[in-house]
Amino acid sequence: MLRSLGVFSDFEVQLFNQNIETKIVEKNEVLLSEGEISKSIFFIKAGAIFQIQTIDDEEKIIDLNIQNDWAFNFDSLTNQIPSNTNIKAFVKAEVIELKLESLHKLISISQNFLQLNKIFNSLSAKIHIYDSNLNPTEKYNYLLSNKPQIIKIFPLNMIASYLKMRQETLSRVRANVIF
């Protein structure tokens, strides 16, 4: 996992492994609650995680994460402000937790750990879906091309919410997709 983010010596890998914690989280267990200040990022070894926000009494899916993804609330983590989302396990999951304090410690020991900034690049896919003028078909095709496992793991209503469309629209889009 670490070596997929950059070049690290054996000593640095050992140091990283000493500063992480593996956890088993049960279905619907909360990793970050709304109002809590994020202190960690989570690598998903197995299972699936989702991030949800309540807007006008309606729950909206902000992010869907699967095996080999990193899950975190960017604003809360980087600005150390209360989270406006919840991060929960969709199914029983095994995650590796890296606390922000440990990340800072690792960087102070070796500048090589600055390569972990690549973790935050995963936001670019989400931003592409939200900030571009993609139509519903383009959004779904983007998801199919970049994270096809999401479609196999999460139910249609969650995927529709994540893609910022109604479930009926997603159903029509899926009916017209040619595999």
TIFIVO-248790 format. One record per atom (N, C-alpha, C): residue in three letters; atom name; z, x, y. Coordinates in nm, 3 decimals. Last residue first. Example, Ala and Ser with C-alpha at 12.3 -4.5 7.8 and 13.67 -1.06 7.14 Angstrom:
2
    aa   at        zz        xx        yy
   SER    N     0.708     1.285    -0.225
   SER   CA     0.714     1.367    -0.106
   SER    C     0.787     1.290     0.003
   ALA    N     0.780     1.319    -0.569
   ALA   CA     0.780     1.230    -0.450
   ALA    C     0.780     1.320    -0.330
This chain:
179
    aa   at        zz        xx        yy
   PHE    N    -2.286    -2.268    -0.260
   PHE   CA    -2.231    -2.145    -0.320
   PHE    C    -2.339    -2.071    -0.395
   ILE    N    -2.305    -2.439     0.037
   ILE   CA    -2.381    -2.402    -0.082
   ILE    C    -2.327    -2.269    -0.134
   VAL    N    -2.134    -2.701     0.187
   VAL   CA    -2.138    -2.556     0.162
   VAL    C    -2.211    -2.531     0.031
   ASN    N    -2.096    -2.969     0.223
   ASN   CA    -2.228    -2.914     0.258
   ASN    C    -2.241    -2.765     0.233
   ALA    N    -1.834    -3.017     0.161
   ALA   CA    -1.936    -3.089     0.084
   ALA    C    -2.076    -3.032     0.108
   ARG    N    -1.701    -2.876     0.360
   ARG   CA    -1.699    -2.826     0.221
   ARG    C    -1.806    -2.892     0.135
   VAL    N    -1.746    -3.048     0.578
   VAL   CA    -1.799    -2.911     0.580
   VAL    C    -1.808    -2.857     0.437
   ARG    N    -1.601    -3.273     0.495
   ARG   CA    -1.746    -3.283     0.518
   ARG    C    -1.810    -3.145     0.514
   SER    N    -1.343    -3.158     0.488
   SER   CA    -1.401    -3.216     0.365
   SER    C    -1.553    -3.228     0.379
   LEU    N    -1.308    -3.095     0.757
   LEU   CA    -1.313    -2.989     0.657
   LEU    C    -1.375    -3.039     0.527
   THR    N    -1.296    -3.355     0.861
   THR   CA    -1.403    -3.263     0.904
   THR    C    -1.419    -3.151     0.802
   GLU    N    -1.063    -3.445     0.740
   GLU   CA    -1.189    -3.514     0.712
   GLU    C    -1.308    -3.425     0.748
   GLN    N    -0.870    -3.283     0.860
   GLN   CA    -0.897    -3.269     0.717
   GLN    C    -1.029    -3.334     0.678
   ARG    N    -0.970    -3.143     1.175
   ARG   CA    -0.914    -3.251     1.095
   ARG    C    -0.953    -3.232     0.949
   MET    N    -0.898    -2.802     1.269
   MET   CA    -0.988    -2.916     1.253
   MET    C    -0.918    -3.023     1.171
   LYS    N    -0.793    -2.537     1.270
   LYS   CA    -0.791    -2.622     1.389
   LYS    C    -0.898    -2.731     1.382
   LEU    N    -0.755    -2.391     1.047
   LEU   CA    -0.885    -2.378     1.111
   LEU    C    -0.900    -2.465     1.236
   TYR    N    -0.499    -2.483     0.981
   TYR   CA    -0.519    -2.342     1.015
   TYR    C    -0.650    -2.320     1.090
   SER    N    -0.561    -2.747     0.913
   SER   CA    -0.473    -2.720     1.026
   SER    C    -0.491    -2.576     1.074
   ALA    N    -0.720    -2.697     0.684
   ALA   CA    -0.775    -2.767     0.800
   ALA    C    -0.692    -2.739     0.925
   ILE    N    -0.530    -2.579     0.518
   ILE   CA    -0.648    -2.501     0.560
   ILE    C    -0.710    -2.565     0.684
   MET    N    -0.357    -2.794     0.479
   MET   CA    -0.308    -2.672     0.544
   MET    C    -0.424    -2.587     0.596
   ASN    N    -0.522    -2.979     0.350
   ASN   CA    -0.460    -3.016     0.478
   ASN    C    -0.408    -2.892     0.552
   LEU    N    -0.599    -2.841     0.110
   LEU   CA    -0.697    -2.871     0.215
   LEU    C    -0.631    -2.902     0.350
   PRO    N    -0.356    -2.594     0.001
   PRO   CA    -0.421    -2.725     0.000
   PRO    C    -0.509    -2.747     0.123
   PHE    N    -0.413    -2.250    -0.102
   PHE   CA    -0.354    -2.350    -0.012
   PHE    C    -0.428    -2.482    -0.019
   ILE    N    -0.569    -2.109    -0.297
   ILE   CA    -0.423    -2.113    -0.302
   ILE    C    -0.364    -2.230    -0.223
   LYS    N    -0.839    -2.103    -0.253
   LYS   CA    -0.793    -2.131    -0.390
   LYS    C    -0.642    -2.157    -0.396
   ILE    N    -0.860    -2.031     0.009
   ILE   CA    -0.914    -2.162    -0.031
   ILE    C    -0.867    -2.202    -0.171
   ILE    N    -0.765    -1.773     0.006
   ILE   CA    -0.688    -1.877     0.077
   ILE    C    -0.731    -2.015     0.030
   GLN    N    -0.962    -1.621    -0.110
   GLN   CA    -0.846    -1.659    -0.192
   GLN    C    -0.762    -1.769    -0.126
   PRO    N    -1.146    -1.550     0.091
   PRO   CA    -1.177    -1.662     0.000
   PRO    C    -1.059    -1.707    -0.085
   LYS    N    -1.156    -1.425     0.359
   LYS   CA    -1.034    -1.449     0.283
   LYS    C    -1.054    -1.565     0.185
   ASN    N    -1.421    -1.384     0.453
   ASN   CA    -1.317    -1.286     0.480
   ASN    C    -1.189    -1.302     0.399
   SER    N    -1.592    -1.592     0.372
   SER   CA    -1.639    -1.454     0.369
   SER    C    -1.526    -1.352     0.376
   LEU    N    -1.436    -1.821     0.413
   LEU   CA    -1.494    -1.794     0.281
   LEU    C    -1.535    -1.647     0.267
   LEU    N    -1.394    -1.797     0.691
   LEU   CA    -1.281    -1.790     0.598
   LEU    C    -1.329    -1.758     0.457
   TYR    N    -1.655    -1.834     0.777
   TYR   CA    -1.584    -1.711     0.811
   TYR    C    -1.467    -1.690     0.716
   ASN    N    -1.699    -2.093     0.686
   ASN   CA    -1.776    -1.983     0.628
   ASN    C    -1.713    -1.848     0.658
   TYR    N    -1.523    -2.228     0.858
   TYR   CA    -1.501    -2.232     0.713
   TYR    C    -1.576    -2.117     0.645
   LYS    N    -1.642    -2.170     1.108
   LYS   CA    -1.503    -2.134     1.080
   LYS    C    -1.478    -2.127     0.930
   GLU    N    -1.895    -2.284     1.073
   GLU   CA    -1.883    -2.140     1.094
   GLU    C    -1.741    -2.092     1.066
   THR    N    -1.822    -2.555     1.056
   THR   CA    -1.891    -2.489     0.943
   THR    C    -1.878    -2.338     0.954
   PRO    N    -1.704    -2.603     1.314
   PRO   CA    -1.627    -2.614     1.189
   PRO    C    -1.692    -2.545     1.069
   ASN    N    -1.820    -2.335     1.534
   ASN   CA    -1.813    -2.475     1.495
   ASN    C    -1.740    -2.484     1.360
   LEU    N    -1.667    -2.097     1.746
   LEU   CA    -1.724    -2.129     1.616
   LEU    C    -1.715    -2.279     1.590
   ASN    N    -1.614    -1.954     1.984
   ASN   CA    -1.665    -2.090     1.988
   ASN    C    -1.734    -2.125     1.856
   SER    N    -1.303    -1.780     1.942
   SER   CA    -1.448    -1.786     1.952
   SER    C    -1.492    -1.932     1.950
   ASP    N    -1.031    -1.800     1.903
   ASP   CA    -1.081    -1.776     2.038
   ASP    C    -1.232    -1.779     2.051
   TYR    N    -0.976    -1.854     1.628
   TYR   CA    -0.919    -1.935     1.736
   TYR    C    -0.993    -1.921     1.868
   ILE    N    -1.118    -1.666     1.475
   ILE   CA    -1.126    -1.809     1.442
   ILE    C    -1.082    -1.894     1.561
   HIS    N    -1.042    -1.428     1.599
   HIS   CA    -1.183    -1.463     1.591
   HIS    C    -1.199    -1.612     1.564
   ILE    N    -0.769    -1.427     1.553
   ILE   CA    -0.816    -1.443     1.691
   ILE    C    -0.962    -1.484     1.691
   LYS    N    -0.772    -1.375     1.279
   LYS   CA    -0.717    -1.501     1.328
   LYS    C    -0.766    -1.529     1.469
   ALA    N    -0.884    -1.118     1.283
   ALA   CA    -0.950    -1.226     1.210
   ALA    C    -0.903    -1.362     1.260
   SER    N    -0.695    -0.971     1.432
   SER   CA    -0.830    -0.990     1.484
   SER    C    -0.905    -1.101     1.412
   LEU    N    -0.458    -0.931     1.301
   LEU   CA    -0.465    -1.043     1.396
   LEU    C    -0.607    -1.070     1.441
   SER    N    -0.475    -0.700     1.171
   SER   CA    -0.505    -0.820     1.093
   SER    C    -0.511    -0.943     1.182
   ASN    N    -0.376    -0.503     1.332
   ASN   CA    -0.519    -0.533     1.344
   ASN    C    -0.558    -0.658     1.265
   PHE    N    -0.121    -0.448     1.258
   PHE   CA    -0.138    -0.549     1.361
   PHE    C    -0.285    -0.583     1.385
   ILE    N    -0.158    -0.240     1.082
   ILE   CA    -0.107    -0.368     1.031
   ILE    C    -0.136    -0.479     1.131
   LYS    N    -0.214    -0.022     1.234
   LYS   CA    -0.328    -0.092     1.172
   LYS    C    -0.285    -0.227     1.114
   ASN    N     0.022     0.098     1.289
   ASN   CA    -0.029     0.003     1.388
   ASN    C    -0.148    -0.075     1.333
   LEU    N     0.065     0.295     1.110
   LEU   CA     0.106     0.160     1.069
   LEU    C     0.065     0.054     1.172
   GLN    N     0.016     0.529     1.236
   GLN   CA    -0.097     0.468     1.165
   GLN    C    -0.063     0.326     1.117
   LEU    N     0.255     0.625     1.310
   LEU   CA     0.185     0.545     1.410
   LEU    C     0.061     0.477     1.349
   PHE    N     0.334     0.797     1.115
   PHE   CA     0.366     0.655     1.094
   PHE    C     0.309     0.564     1.203
   ASN    N     0.283     1.046     1.215
   ASN   CA     0.187     0.989     1.119
   ASN    C     0.210     0.839     1.098
   GLN    N     0.499     1.132     1.350
   GLN   CA     0.399     1.059     1.428
   GLN    C     0.291     0.997     1.338
   SER    N     0.808     1.112     1.199
   SER   CA     0.671     1.161     1.185
   SER    C     0.575     1.071     1.262
   ILE    N     1.050     1.026     1.311
   ILE   CA     1.050     1.138     1.217
   ILE    C     0.911     1.199     1.205
   SER    N     0.980     0.812     1.467
   SER   CA     1.052     0.922     1.532
   SER    C     1.056     1.047     1.442
   ILE    N     0.867     0.646     1.277
   ILE   CA     0.779     0.704     1.379
   ILE    C     0.849     0.821     1.448
   LEU    N     1.101     0.572     1.137
   LEU   CA     0.994     0.645     1.069
   LEU    C     0.903     0.715     1.170
   LYS    N     1.237     0.430     1.340
   LYS   CA     1.297     0.550     1.282
   LYS    C     1.189     0.636     1.215
   HIS    N     1.064     0.213     1.375
   HIS   CA     1.089     0.306     1.486
   HIS    C     1.147     0.438     1.435
   LEU    N     1.092     0.098     1.119
   LEU   CA     0.961     0.144     1.165
   LEU    C     0.977     0.245     1.279
   SER    N     1.361     0.027     1.124
   SER   CA     1.315     0.130     1.029
   SER    C     1.179     0.185     1.070
   GLU    N     1.351    -0.173     1.322
   GLU   CA     1.438    -0.056     1.341
   GLU    C     1.395     0.059     1.249
   LEU    N     1.190    -0.359     1.193
   LEU   CA     1.140    -0.293     1.313
   LEU    C     1.221    -0.166     1.342
   LYS    N     1.179    -0.340     0.837
   LYS   CA     1.248    -0.379     0.961
   LYS    C     1.193    -0.297     1.078
   LEU    N     0.979    -0.452     0.599
   LEU   CA     0.996    -0.333     0.682
   LEU    C     1.056    -0.380     0.813
   GLU    N     0.988    -0.591     0.282
   GLU   CA     1.029    -0.605     0.421
   GLU    C     1.043    -0.467     0.485
   ILE    N     0.766    -0.714     0.058
   ILE   CA     0.830    -0.590     0.100
   ILE    C     0.861    -0.605     0.248
   VAL    N     0.793    -0.995    -0.161
   VAL   CA     0.755    -0.932    -0.035
   VAL    C     0.829    -0.800    -0.018
   GLU    N     0.689    -1.230    -0.382
   GLU   CA     0.754    -1.099    -0.376
   GLU    C     0.703    -1.031    -0.251
   ALA    N     0.741    -1.584    -0.396
   ALA   CA     0.668    -1.465    -0.354
   ALA    C     0.756    -1.341    -0.365
   LYS    N     0.675    -1.917    -0.473
   LYS   CA     0.764    -1.802    -0.497
   LYS    C     0.683    -1.676    -0.471
   VAL    N     0.475    -2.048    -0.204
   VAL   CA     0.514    -2.043    -0.345
   VAL    C     0.613    -1.928    -0.358
   PHE    N     0.508    -2.025     0.066
   PHE   CA     0.438    -2.142     0.014
   PHE    C     0.468    -2.160    -0.135
   ALA    N     0.775    -1.923     0.263
   ALA   CA     0.703    -1.899     0.138
   ALA    C     0.638    -2.030     0.093
   LYS    N     0.738    -1.916     0.623
   LYS   CA     0.795    -1.967     0.498
   LYS    C     0.710    -1.926     0.378
   ILE    N     0.822    -1.882     0.950
   ILE   CA     0.744    -1.817     0.844
   ILE    C     0.814    -1.853     0.714
   ASN    N     0.792    -2.079     1.240
   ASN   CA     0.866    -2.050     1.117
   ASN    C     0.771    -1.979     1.023
   THR    N     0.766    -2.002     1.594
   THR   CA     0.715    -2.044     1.464
   THR    C     0.819    -2.021     1.355
   ASN    N     0.846    -1.882     1.816
   ASN   CA     0.809    -2.023     1.833
   ASN    C     0.750    -2.079     1.702
   SER    N     1.121    -1.658     1.834
   SER   CA     0.999    -1.702     1.768
   SER    C     0.972    -1.850     1.798
   PRO    N     1.249    -1.501     2.124
   PRO   CA     1.265    -1.598     2.016
   PRO    C     1.129    -1.645     1.963
   ILE    N     1.134    -1.158     2.163
   ILE   CA     1.167    -1.290     2.218
   ILE    C     1.182    -1.387     2.102
   GLN    N     1.025    -0.898     2.139
   GLN   CA     1.164    -0.926     2.108
   GLN    C     1.213    -1.052     2.181
   ASN    N     0.761    -0.840     2.154
   ASN   CA     0.830    -0.866     2.282
   ASN    C     0.979    -0.892     2.265
   THR    N     0.694    -0.799     1.886
   THR   CA     0.661    -0.696     1.985
   THR    C     0.735    -0.715     2.117
   LEU    N     0.799    -1.030     1.752
   LEU   CA     0.826    -0.893     1.707
   LEU    C     0.806    -0.791     1.819
   SER    N     0.698    -1.250     1.892
   SER   CA     0.843    -1.234     1.876
   SER    C     0.878    -1.090     1.841
   ASP    N     0.418    -1.203     1.867
   ASP   CA     0.485    -1.212     1.998
   ASP    C     0.635    -1.187     1.989
   PHE    N     0.376    -1.192     1.579
   PHE   CA     0.343    -1.082     1.668
   PHE    C     0.420    -1.087     1.800
   ASN    N     0.542    -1.250     1.306
   ASN   CA     0.516    -1.320     1.432
   ASN    C     0.499    -1.212     1.538
   PHE    N     0.389    -1.169     0.988
   PHE   CA     0.482    -1.143     1.098
   PHE    C     0.446    -1.234     1.214
   ALA    N     0.265    -1.032     0.691
   ALA   CA     0.306    -1.154     0.761
   ALA    C     0.410    -1.118     0.866
   TRP    N    -0.010    -0.876     0.545
   TRP   CA     0.114    -0.857     0.619
   TRP    C     0.143    -0.985     0.694
   ASP    N    -0.152    -0.913     0.216
   ASP   CA    -0.149    -0.937     0.360
   ASP    C    -0.013    -0.896     0.415
   ASN    N    -0.132    -0.894    -0.060
   ASN   CA    -0.183    -0.777     0.013
   ASN    C    -0.200    -0.800     0.163
   GLN    N    -0.153    -1.243    -0.112
   GLN   CA    -0.125    -1.110    -0.167
   GLN    C    -0.201    -1.003    -0.090
   ILE    N    -0.174    -1.420     0.205
   ILE   CA    -0.178    -1.409     0.060
   ILE    C    -0.147    -1.266     0.018
   ASN    N    -0.108    -1.647     0.469
   ASN   CA    -0.108    -1.510     0.418
   ASN    C    -0.098    -1.510     0.266
   LEU    N    -0.202    -1.824     0.745
   LEU   CA    -0.191    -1.833     0.599
   LEU    C    -0.205    -1.692     0.546
   ASP    N    -0.078    -1.945     1.057
   ASP   CA    -0.132    -1.837     0.975
   ASP    C    -0.108    -1.868     0.828
   ILE    N    -0.025    -2.189     1.173
   ILE   CA    -0.065    -2.079     1.260
   ILE    C    -0.128    -1.966     1.179
   ILE    N    -0.042    -2.527     1.134
   ILE   CA    -0.044    -2.401     1.061
   ILE    C    -0.102    -2.294     1.153
   LYS    N     0.172    -2.752     1.295
   LYS   CA     0.042    -2.686     1.295
   LYS    C     0.054    -2.554     1.220
   GLU    N     0.334    -3.061     1.300
   GLU   CA     0.334    -2.924     1.248
   GLU    C     0.192    -2.871     1.240
   GLU    N     0.426    -3.243     1.585
   GLU   CA     0.328    -3.227     1.478
   GLU    C     0.329    -3.081     1.433
   ASP    N     0.580    -3.272     1.811
   ASP   CA     0.627    -3.335     1.687
   ASP    C     0.527    -3.328     1.572
   ASP    N     0.439    -3.092     1.983
   ASP   CA     0.441    -3.238     2.006
   ASP    C     0.474    -3.314     1.878
   ILE    N     0.430    -2.860     1.737
   ILE   CA     0.377    -2.887     1.870
   ILE    C     0.369    -3.038     1.886
   THR    N     0.572    -2.623     1.538
   THR   CA     0.579    -2.766     1.572
   THR    C     0.537    -2.782     1.717
   GLN    N     0.406    -2.397     1.326
   GLN   CA     0.464    -2.423     1.457
   GLN    C     0.464    -2.574     1.482
   ILE    N     0.414    -2.164     1.054
   ILE   CA     0.396    -2.300     1.105
   ILE    C     0.466    -2.315     1.239
   GLN    N     0.273    -1.958     0.819
   GLN   CA     0.344    -1.961     0.946
   GLN    C     0.311    -2.094     1.013
   PHE    N     0.319    -1.884     0.469
   PHE   CA     0.250    -1.949     0.581
   PHE    C     0.340    -1.948     0.704
   ILE    N     0.242    -1.695     0.177
   ILE   CA     0.332    -1.722     0.289
   ILE    C     0.252    -1.798     0.394
   ALA    N     0.232    -1.635    -0.173
   ALA   CA     0.166    -1.679    -0.050
   ALA    C     0.271    -1.724     0.051
   GLY    N     0.224    -1.381    -0.433
   GLY   CA     0.258    -1.510    -0.376
   GLY    C     0.182    -1.540    -0.250
   ALA    N     0.307    -1.037    -0.399
   ALA   CA     0.263    -1.148    -0.484
   ALA    C     0.304    -1.277    -0.415
   LYS    N     0.343    -0.873    -0.181
   LYS   CA     0.303    -0.812    -0.309
   LYS    C     0.248    -0.918    -0.403
   ILE    N     0.304    -0.882     0.149
   ILE   CA     0.309    -0.974     0.036
   ILE    C     0.254    -0.906    -0.088
   PHE    N     0.515    -0.739     0.381
   PHE   CA     0.394    -0.717     0.302
   PHE    C     0.406    -0.805     0.177
   PHE    N     0.648    -0.828     0.690
   PHE   CA     0.655    -0.848     0.546
   PHE    C     0.518    -0.824     0.482
   ILE    N     0.857    -0.706     0.951
   ILE   CA     0.725    -0.745     0.904
   ILE    C     0.732    -0.747     0.752
   SER    N     1.139    -0.800     1.160
   SER   CA     1.075    -0.743     1.042
   SER    C     0.930    -0.786     1.029
   LYS    N     1.266    -0.941     1.354
   LYS   CA     1.312    -0.803     1.337
   LYS    C     1.237    -0.731     1.224
   SER    N     1.225    -1.200     1.585
   SER   CA     1.172    -1.130     1.468
   SER    C     1.216    -0.984     1.468
   ILE    N     1.478    -1.415     1.677
   ILE   CA     1.398    -1.300     1.721
   ILE    C     1.356    -1.222     1.597
   GLU    N     1.459    -1.768     1.630
   GLU   CA     1.513    -1.639     1.588
   GLU    C     1.421    -1.527     1.641
   GLY    N     1.308    -1.987     1.697
   GLY   CA     1.424    -1.955     1.780
   GLY    C     1.488    -1.822     1.747
   GLU    N     1.220    -2.059     1.366
   GLU   CA     1.192    -2.083     1.507
   GLU    C     1.320    -2.059     1.586
   SER    N     1.288    -1.801     1.127
   SER   CA     1.307    -1.937     1.180
   SER    C     1.268    -1.943     1.326
   LEU    N     1.145    -1.628     0.865
   LEU   CA     1.173    -1.624     1.009
   LEU    C     1.180    -1.768     1.058
   LEU    N     1.150    -1.699     0.603
   LEU   CA     1.163    -1.557     0.634
   LEU    C     1.194    -1.536     0.782
   VAL    N     1.269    -1.963     0.406
   VAL   CA     1.228    -1.921     0.540
   VAL    C     1.254    -1.771     0.558
   GLU    N     1.136    -2.103     0.112
   GLU   CA     1.238    -2.018     0.173
   GLU    C     1.184    -1.963     0.305
   ASN    N     0.930    -2.239    -0.015
   ASN   CA     0.987    -2.298     0.107
   ASN    C     1.102    -2.219     0.168
   LYS    N     0.998    -2.069    -0.315
   LYS   CA     0.912    -2.164    -0.246
   LYS    C     0.991    -2.231    -0.133
   GLU    N     1.190    -1.765    -0.264
   GLU   CA     1.156    -1.888    -0.336
   GLU    C     1.066    -1.977    -0.251
   VAL    N     1.131    -1.424    -0.265
   VAL   CA     1.158    -1.543    -0.185
   VAL    C     1.108    -1.665    -0.261
   ILE    N     1.252    -1.114    -0.337
   ILE   CA     1.191    -1.230    -0.399
   ILE    C     1.230    -1.349    -0.312
   LYS    N     1.194    -0.800    -0.176
   LYS   CA     1.267    -0.927    -0.188
   LYS    C     1.184    -1.027    -0.266
   THR    N     1.244    -0.461    -0.111
   THR   CA     1.167    -0.561    -0.184
   THR    C     1.254    -0.684    -0.204
   GLU    N     1.254    -0.278     0.183
   GLU   CA     1.333    -0.355     0.087
   GLU    C     1.243    -0.458     0.022
   ILE    N     1.220     0.059     0.310
   ILE   CA     1.173    -0.078     0.288
   ILE    C     1.264    -0.147     0.187
   ASN    N     1.286     0.323     0.326
   ASN   CA     1.312     0.239     0.443
   ASN    C     1.258     0.097     0.431
   GLN    N     1.203     0.465     0.110
   GLN   CA     1.348     0.459     0.133
   GLN    C     1.385     0.363     0.246
   ASN    N     0.928     0.456     0.145
   ASN   CA     0.988     0.379     0.034
   ASN    C     1.140     0.368     0.047
   PHE    N     0.903     0.642     0.355
   PHE   CA     0.869     0.501     0.375
   PHE    C     0.938     0.415     0.269
   LEU    N     0.974     0.876     0.218
   LEU   CA     1.053     0.832     0.332
   LEU    C     1.029     0.683     0.359
   GLN    N     0.761     0.890     0.036
   GLN   CA     0.899     0.879    -0.013
   GLN    C     0.991     0.826     0.098
   VAL    N     0.553     0.922     0.217
   VAL   CA     0.553     0.805     0.128
   VAL    C     0.695     0.782     0.076
   GLU    N     0.627     1.168     0.325
   GLU   CA     0.623     1.049     0.412
   GLU    C     0.623     0.921     0.329
   PHE    N     0.600     1.335     0.100
   PHE   CA     0.730     1.321     0.165
   PHE    C     0.735     1.195     0.251
   ASP    N     0.325     1.316     0.056
   ASP   CA     0.418     1.264    -0.046
   ASP    C     0.557     1.242     0.014
   SER    N     0.168     1.216     0.366
   SER   CA     0.211     1.315     0.269
   SER    C     0.302     1.247     0.166
   PHE    N    -0.097     0.991     0.439
   PHE   CA     0.046     1.022     0.443
   PHE    C     0.077     1.125     0.334
   VAL    N    -0.344     0.835     0.613
   VAL   CA    -0.316     0.953     0.532
   VAL    C    -0.170     0.991     0.551
   GLY    N    -0.355     0.472     0.598
   GLY   CA    -0.378     0.603     0.658
   GLY    C    -0.347     0.714     0.560
   LEU    N    -0.332     0.237     0.463
   LEU   CA    -0.324     0.231     0.609
   LEU    C    -0.351     0.366     0.677
   SER    N    -0.320     0.286     0.200
   SER   CA    -0.437     0.208     0.245
   SER    C    -0.441     0.199     0.398
   ARG    N    -0.078     0.406     0.165
   ARG   CA    -0.195     0.495     0.176
   ARG    C    -0.321     0.419     0.215
   LEU    N     0.088     0.182     0.134
   LEU   CA     0.099     0.267     0.253
   LEU    C    -0.027     0.351     0.272
   MET    N     0.000     0.082    -0.119
   MET   CA     0.000     0.000     0.000
   MET    C     0.000     0.086     0.126
